[in-house]
Amino acid sequence: MRVKYFNTAGPCDPELHYMLPAGPRLPQARELIEMDRYFVVHAPRQTGKTTTLGVLELELRAEGSAVALTVSCEAASVAGDDFGAAELVLLDDLREAARSAGLEGAELPPEPWPEAAPGARLGAALSAWAARCPRPLVLFFDEIDAMRGQSLLSVLRQLRNGHNMRPKRHPFPNAVALCGLRDVRDYKAASGGEPSRLGTASPFNISVRSLRMGDFTCEEVAGLYAQHTAATGQEFRPEAVARAFEVTCGQPWLVNALAYEITREMRIPPEDPITAEHVDQARERLIRARATHLDSLVAKLQEPRVRRVMEPMIAGTFSYADDTFDDDVSYVRDLGLIAQGLPLRVANPIYREVVLRVLGGPAESFVLAEPRSFVLPDGRFDLPRLLREFTGFWREHGEVLVRGTVYHEAACHIVLMAYLQRLVNGGGYLDREYATGTGRLDVLIRWPYQGPDGDRRVQREALEVKLWHPGRPDPHDQGLEQLDGYLDRLGLDTGVLVVFDRRPQAPAWHERTTLGSAATPRGRKVTVLRA
């Protein structure tokens, strides 16, 4: 018998892959289909939309309750605004999908499609198909928002018109689901961000519900990983499951990718349980490899509307500005880069790490110090030396690197993170938290080492990073207070406050970069780096 594996490429196959039941991930869909409703399903990429629709399609056909079919609109997207050409591609794909699904006889679309004018072909075709179909016809249009402009609007209008004629006994699909990254009722985005191209405010106002697929819960992650344990006997320890959920926040692709990395690439012996340390190693390997899914997110970072959201989040200066900014936030959230709800935050620690590493890549190439030289004889990390050497690095390269960073507002954070990454990455981990709206970035260095008795220990060092903005008071005192709170949360006695002076009237770079000490309001002695 073939051993299943964790899937990271394309829809899941229950014969090949570990996977969670699809129904609970979209529980409202069955009820809407039974009520002959048209609805929307949306979620970021790699969250299981296509897999869930595929399972639902198979269930409906197996039960004999409907002729259900999923078709991708991605190929039709190449037609752009040529809605006539887009219709032809979509109709060809519908026919091929029906054949591939094994539909037979009257279940198949009519051959040929009925003649109709461009802009009416899809509606005529679906009407003819519904008229001959022996059971209710249910269609799932996947990747609907891959289409743009007039092609998308033409499809939506024809679906709306056919839906609205059903009470007059006009044959048309009983239920339709439109599935994509975004809620397709957001037509400003669907038309390429140009409201003037819409023609109407609501070309699909027949949708009764917009269903957003969420990420996995911690219990669902445990259930998924337990399938591997049941199949192989290899245990995911509870702390490993908790760590996997912590670093992924349940993002389905990341949850599967971590497990695949551990079980297939790292090849942990089956008799050895999987630990939280294995999860950390897999996390680091994923980030370094930047698999296709991560790269597709990275490619979005330079888009102006993504940068308008991500830059102030990294710098800790985020504030709501206007309706246009709200649209940017909605777009970045639908991409999956930031989480649902407030305060705004990056969707999960792995995305957060990838974003800073990508943005800091050019600066990291300037760091020539040898990472292993920062390891003390007892195995601990030499943070005091790193801070001393960073001051020299900043005096020499800081101004050039800041000016050359596209994310200019967050440039100081990005350069510091690049420096830390280059030197800590040799044997430790960096956990970073953008504290949105507080004007700070929290950083935790975790450095595993072996104690004198051979026991496994972890050195932890905390840094609080602040910016001194033009027209604002020196954030030194506020930073010390916030550092106290951060150290309380971590259970640490000391830490580092870093203050970058961004005022135009600030002293010269070589003069303002200093390293000293201070006492926090709660009496902790901490290091203060001003730059």
C-alpha positions in Angstrom: 0.0 0.0 0.0 1.3 3.5 -0.9 2.1 5.7 2.1 0.4 9.1 1.8 2.3 12.3 2.0 1.7 16.0 2.8 0.8 17.8 -0.4 2.3 21.2 -1.4 1.5 21.2 -5.2 -2.0 21.6 -6.6 -5.3 20.1 -5.3 -5.2 17.3 -2.8 -6.1 13.7 -3.8 -7.5 11.7 -0.9 -5.8 8.6 -2.3 -2.4 10.2 -2.2 -2.3 12.9 0.3 -3.1 13.5 4.0 -6.0 15.9 4.0 -8.7 17.2 6.2 -12.4 16.6 5.4 -13.5 19.2 2.9 -17.1 19.7 4.1 -16.3 21.3 7.5 -14.0 23.8 5.7 -17.0 25.2 3.7 -20.1 24.0 5.7 -22.5 26.5 4.2 -21.9 25.5 0.6 -24.1 22.4 0.7 -27.1 24.3 2.1 -26.8 27.0 -0.6 -26.6 24.4 -3.4 -29.7 22.7 -2.0 -31.4 26.0 -2.1 -30.4 26.6 -5.8 -28.4 29.7 -4.8 -25.5 31.5 -6.5 -22.7 32.4 -4.1 -19.0 33.4 -3.8 -16.1 31.5 -2.3 -12.9 33.4 -1.7 -9.6 33.0 0.1 -5.9 33.6 -0.5 -3.9 31.2 -2.7 -2.9 27.8 -1.4 -5.7 27.6 1.2 -7.5 24.6 -0.2 -10.3 26.3 -2.3 -9.8 24.1 -5.4 -9.5 20.9 -3.3 -12.6 21.7 -1.3 -14.6 22.4 -4.5 -13.3 19.3 -6.1 -14.4 17.1 -3.1 -17.8 18.8 -3.1 -18.2 18.2 -6.8 -17.4 14.5 -6.4 -19.8 14.1 -3.5 -22.7 15.7 -5.3 -22.2 13.5 -8.4 -21.7 10.3 -6.3 -24.9 11.0 -4.4 -26.8 11.5 -7.7 -28.2 14.7 -6.4 -26.7 16.9 -9.1 -24.5 17.1 -12.2 -21.6 19.1 -10.6 -18.6 20.3 -12.4 -15.6 22.6 -11.6 -14.0 24.6 -14.4 -11.0 26.9 -14.2 -11.2 30.4 -15.7 -7.5 30.9 -15.7 -7.0 30.0 -19.4 -9.7 32.5 -20.4 -7.8 35.3 -18.6 -5.3 35.6 -21.5 -8.1 37.1 -23.6 -8.0 40.3 -21.5 -10.9 42.6 -22.5 -11.8 40.6 -25.6 -14.9 39.1 -24.1 -15.8 37.2 -27.2 -12.5 35.3 -27.2 -12.7 34.7 -23.5 -16.2 33.1 -23.9 -14.8 30.7 -26.5 -11.9 29.6 -24.3 -14.2 29.2 -21.3 -16.7 27.1 -23.2 -13.9 24.9 -24.6 -12.7 24.4 -21.0 -16.2 23.6 -19.8 -16.6 20.8 -22.4 -13.2 19.4 -21.6 -13.8 19.4 -17.9 -17.1 17.6 -18.4 -15.4 14.9 -20.5 -12.6 14.5 -18.0 -15.1 14.2 -15.2 -16.7 11.2 -16.9 -20.1 12.8 -17.6 -22.1 10.8 -20.1 -25.1 11.1 -22.4 -27.4 14.0 -21.5 -25.1 15.0 -18.7 -22.6 16.3 -21.2 -22.9 19.8 -22.7 -24.7 20.0 -26.1 -22.5 19.3 -29.2 -22.0 21.9 -30.7 -22.8 24.8 -28.4 -25.7 26.9 -29.7 -25.0 29.8 -32.0 -25.1 33.2 -30.2 -23.5 36.6 -30.5 -20.3 37.5 -28.6 -21.3 38.5 -25.1 -24.3 36.1 -25.1 -22.5 32.8 -25.9 -22.0 31.6 -22.3 -25.6 32.3 -21.3 -27.0 30.5 -24.4 -24.6 27.5 -23.8 -25.5 27.1 -20.1 -29.2 27.4 -20.9 -29.0 24.7 -23.5 -27.0 22.5 -21.2 -29.4 22.9 -18.3 -32.3 22.2 -20.6 -31.0 18.7 -21.5 -29.4 17.8 -18.2 -31.3 15.0 -16.4 -30.5 16.4 -12.9 -29.8 19.8 -11.4 -26.7 21.4 -12.9 -24.2 22.9 -10.4 -21.1 24.7 -11.7 -18.1 26.0 -9.8 -16.1 28.6 -11.7 -12.6 28.5 -10.1 -10.0 31.2 -10.5 -12.8 33.6 -11.6 -10.8 36.7 -10.6 -8.0 35.6 -13.0 -10.3 37.2 -15.6 -10.3 41.0 -15.9 -12.2 44.0 -17.3 -14.9 43.4 -19.9 -14.4 39.7 -20.1 -15.1 39.2 -16.4 -18.0 41.6 -16.5 -19.5 39.8 -19.5 -19.4 36.5 -17.7 -20.9 37.9 -14.6 -23.7 39.7 -16.4 -24.6 36.5 -18.4 -24.8 34.5 -15.2 -26.9 37.2 -13.5 -29.3 37.4 -16.5 -29.7 33.7 -16.7 -30.3 33.4 -12.9 -32.9 36.2 -13.0 -34.9 34.4 -15.8 -35.2 31.2 -14.0 -38.5 32.1 -12.4 -39.9 32.4 -15.9 -39.0 28.7 -16.4 -35.9 29.6 -18.4 -33.5 26.7 -18.0 -30.2 27.7 -16.4 -27.8 26.1 -13.9 -29.5 25.5 -10.5 -26.5 26.7 -8.4 -23.2 28.5 -9.3 -20.2 29.2 -7.1 -17.6 31.8 -8.1 -14.3 31.0 -6.5 -11.2 33.3 -6.4 -8.7 35.2 -4.3 -11.1 38.1 -3.8 -14.7 38.6 -3.1 -15.7 39.2 -6.8 -18.3 41.7 -5.6 -15.3 44.0 -5.3 -15.5 45.1 -8.9 -13.1 48.0 -8.6 -10.4 45.4 -8.1 -11.9 42.9 -10.6 -11.8 45.5 -13.4 -8.1 46.2 -12.8 -8.6 48.9 -10.2 -10.3 51.4 -12.6 -13.9 52.2 -11.4 -14.6 53.9 -14.8 -14.4 50.5 -16.5 -17.2 48.9 -14.4 -20.3 50.1 -16.2 -22.4 49.0 -13.3 -21.9 48.8 -9.6 -23.1 45.3 -9.1 -22.9 42.9 -12.1 -23.3 40.0 -9.8 -25.7 41.2 -7.2 -27.5 37.9 -7.3 -24.9 36.4 -5.0 -26.6 35.6 -1.6 -23.5 34.8 0.4 -19.7 35.4 0.2 -17.9 32.6 1.9 -14.3 33.0 3.0 -12.3 29.9 3.7 -10.3 30.3 6.8 -7.0 28.8 7.9 -6.6 25.6 9.9 -7.2 25.7 13.7 -4.6 24.2 16.0 -6.9 21.2 16.4 -7.1 20.7 12.7 -3.3 20.9 12.4 -3.1 18.2 15.1 -5.7 16.1 13.2 -3.8 16.4 9.9 -0.5 15.5 11.5 -2.1 12.6 13.3 -2.9 11.0 10.0 0.9 10.6 9.4 1.2 9.1 12.9 -1.6 6.6 12.2 0.0 5.6 8.8 3.7 5.4 9.9 3.7 5.3 13.7 5.9 8.4 13.8 4.6 10.8 16.4 4.3 14.6 16.1 4.8 15.6 19.7 2.3 18.1 21.1 4.9 20.8 21.3 5.8 20.2 17.6 2.1 20.7 16.7 1.9 23.8 18.8 5.1 25.2 17.2 3.9 24.4 13.7 0.6 26.3 14.4 2.5 29.2 16.0 4.8 29.8 13.0 2.1 29.2 10.3 -1.0 30.5 12.1 -2.7 27.6 10.4 -2.0 28.7 6.8 -2.8 25.4 5.0 0.1 25.4 2.5 2.6 26.2 5.2 1.2 23.6 7.5 1.6 20.9 4.8 5.0 22.3 3.7 6.5 22.1 7.2 5.4 18.5 7.6 6.5 17.6 4.1 10.0 19.1 4.8 10.3 17.2 8.0 9.0 13.8 6.9 10.4 13.7 3.3 13.3 16.1 3.0 14.8 16.1 6.4 14.1 12.3 6.7 13.7 12.1 10.4 13.9 8.3 11.2 10.4 6.9 11.6 11.2 5.7 15.1 12.1 9.2 16.2 9.3 11.5 17.3 9.0 14.9 15.6 9.9 17.8 18.0 9.5 21.5 18.0 13.2 21.8 17.1 12.5 19.8 13.9 9.7 22.3 13.1 12.1 25.2 13.6 14.7 23.5 11.3 12.0 22.9 8.7 10.8 26.5 9.0 14.3 27.8 8.3 14.7 25.5 5.3 11.4 26.6 3.8 12.3 30.3 4.2 15.7 29.8 2.6 14.4 27.8 -0.3 11.5 30.2 -0.9 9.3 27.7 -2.6 6.9 28.7 -5.3 4.1 29.8 -3.0 6.4 32.1 -1.0 8.0 33.5 -4.1 4.5 34.4 -5.5 3.9 36.5 -2.4 7.4 38.1 -2.5 6.7 39.2 -6.1 3.8 41.3 -4.8 6.0 43.4 -2.4 7.0 45.9 -5.0 3.4 46.7 -6.0 2.6 50.2 -4.9 -0.6 49.3 -3.1 1.2 46.5 -1.3 4.1 48.7 -0.4 1.6 51.4 1.0 0.4 48.9 3.5 3.5 46.8 4.3 6.0 49.7 4.7 4.3 51.5 7.6 3.5 48.1 9.2 7.2 47.3 9.3 8.2 50.7 10.5 5.5 50.7 13.2 3.9 53.9 11.8 0.7 52.5 10.4 -2.4 54.6 10.5 -5.7 54.6 8.5 -5.6 57.4 6.0 -8.5 57.3 3.6 -10.9 55.1 1.6 -8.2 54.4 -1.0 -5.9 53.1 1.8 -8.8 50.9 2.9 -8.9 49.4 -0.6 -5.1 48.7 -0.3 -5.6 47.0 3.0 -8.4 44.9 1.6 -6.2 43.9 -1.4 -3.2 42.9 0.7 -5.5 41.0 3.1 -7.0 39.1 0.2 -3.5 38.2 -1.0 -3.0 36.5 2.3 -0.1 38.7 3.4 -1.9 40.2 6.4 -4.3 38.6 8.8 -8.0 39.2 9.2 -9.1 41.7 11.8 -7.4 44.5 13.7 -4.8 45.5 14.6 -3.2 44.9 11.2 -0.5 42.2 11.3 1.4 40.0 8.9 -0.5 36.8 8.4 2.0 34.5 10.2 5.6 34.5 11.4 6.9 32.7 8.3 5.5 35.4 5.9 6.9 38.0 8.3 10.4 36.5 8.1 10.3 36.1 4.4 9.2 39.7 3.8 12.1 41.1 5.9 14.7 38.7 4.4 13.7 39.6 0.9 13.7 43.3 1.5 17.0 43.1 3.4 18.7 41.0 0.8 20.7 43.8 -0.8 21.9 45.1 2.6 22.9 41.6 3.8 25.3 41.4 0.9 27.3 44.2 2.6 27.8 42.2 5.8 31.2 40.6 5.5 31.8 39.5 9.1 32.1 35.7 9.7 29.1 34.4 11.6 31.0 31.7 13.5 33.4 34.3 14.9 30.5 35.5 17.0 30.2 32.2 18.9 31.8 32.3 22.4 33.9 29.5 23.7 31.0 28.2 25.8 28.8 28.1 22.7 26.7 31.2 23.5 26.2 34.0 21.0 28.3 37.1 21.5 25.6 39.8 21.3 27.7 42.6 22.8 30.3 42.1 20.0 27.5 42.1 17.4 26.2 45.5 18.7 29.7 47.0 18.7 30.4 45.9 15.2 27.0 47.0 13.9 27.8 50.6 15.1 30.9 50.5 12.8 28.9 49.0 10.0 26.2 51.6 10.3 28.6 54.5 10.3 30.2 53.2 7.1 27.3 51.8 5.1 24.0 53.0 6.8 23.4 56.1 4.8 24.0 54.5 1.4 21.8 51.4 2.3 18.9 53.5 3.6 18.9 55.6 0.5 18.9 52.5 -1.7 16.0 50.8 0.0 12.6 51.0 -1.8 10.8 50.7 1.5 12.4 54.0 2.6 10.3 54.5 5.7 11.2 51.1 7.1 14.8 51.2 5.8 16.5 51.3 9.2 14.6 48.3 10.4 15.4 46.4 7.2 19.1 47.1 7.4 19.4 46.1 11.0 17.4 42.9 10.4 19.6 42.1 7.5 22.7 42.5 9.7 21.2 40.3 12.4 20.1 37.7 9.9 23.5 37.3 8.4 25.2 36.7 11.7 22.5 34.9 13.7 21.5 32.6 10.9 24.6 30.5 11.3 23.1 28.7 14.3 20.2 30.5 15.8 16.8 32.0 15.0 15.3 35.4 14.7 11.7 36.0 15.8 10.4 39.4 14.7 7.1 41.1 15.5 5.9 44.2 13.8 4.0 46.0 16.6 1.6 47.9 14.4 0.6 51.3 15.5 3.1 51.4 18.4 6.1 52.7 16.5 8.3 49.7 17.4 9.7 46.4 16.1 10.3 43.6 18.6 13.1 41.1 17.9 14.0 37.9 19.8 17.3 36.1 19.1 17.1 32.4 20.0 20.5 30.7 20.1 20.6 26.9 20.9 23.8 25.7 22.6 25.1 22.9 24.7 25.5 23.6 28.5 28.6 22.4 30.5 26.8 19.2 31.5 25.9 18.4 27.9 22.3 19.6 28.3 20.5 21.5 25.6 20.0 25.2 26.3 18.6 28.2 24.4 20.1 31.7 24.9 17.5 34.4 24.4 18.2 38.0 23.6 15.5 40.7 23.1 15.8 43.9 21.1 13.3 46.8 20.8 13.7 49.0 17.7 12.3 52.5 17.6 12.4 55.4 15.1 12.8 59.1 16.0 10.5 60.8 13.4 10.7 64.4 12.4 8.5 66.6 14.6 8.2 63.9 17.3 9.9 63.8 20.7 12.9 61.5 21.4 11.4 58.0 21.7 14.1 56.9 24.2 11.9 57.0 27.3 8.9 55.4 25.6 11.2 52.7 24.2 12.6 51.8 27.6 9.1 51.5 29.0 8.0 49.3 26.0 11.2 47.2 26.4 10.2 46.6 30.0 6.9 45.2 28.8 8.6 43.1 26.2 11.1 41.7 28.7 8.3 40.9 31.1 6.5 38.9 28.5 9.6 37.0 27.7 10.7 36.6 31.3 14.1 38.2 30.7 16.2 40.5 32.9 17.9 42.6 30.3 17.7 43.6 26.6 18.6 46.1 24.0 16.9 49.3 22.9 17.8 50.5 19.4 16.8 54.1 18.4 17.2 55.3 14.8 17.2 59.0 14.3 15.3 59.9 11.1 15.1 63.6 11.5 16.6 65.8 8.8 18.4 67.9 11.4 20.0 64.9 13.1 23.7 64.9 13.6 26.0 63.3 11.0 25.8 59.5 10.8 29.2 58.9 12.3 28.4 61.3 15.2 25.0 60.0 16.2 25.8 56.3 16.2 26.7 55.4 19.8 26.5 52.5 22.1 25.6 53.0 25.8 23.4 51.8 28.7 20.4 52.9 30.6 18.0 51.8 33.3 14.3 51.0 32.4 11.5 52.3 34.6 11.4 48.9 36.4 15.2 49.0 37.1 16.5 46.7 34.4 20.0 47.6 33.1 19.8 47.5 29.3 22.0 48.4 26.3 21.0 51.4 24.2 22.2 51.7 20.6 21.5 55.1 19.0 22.0 55.5 15.2 
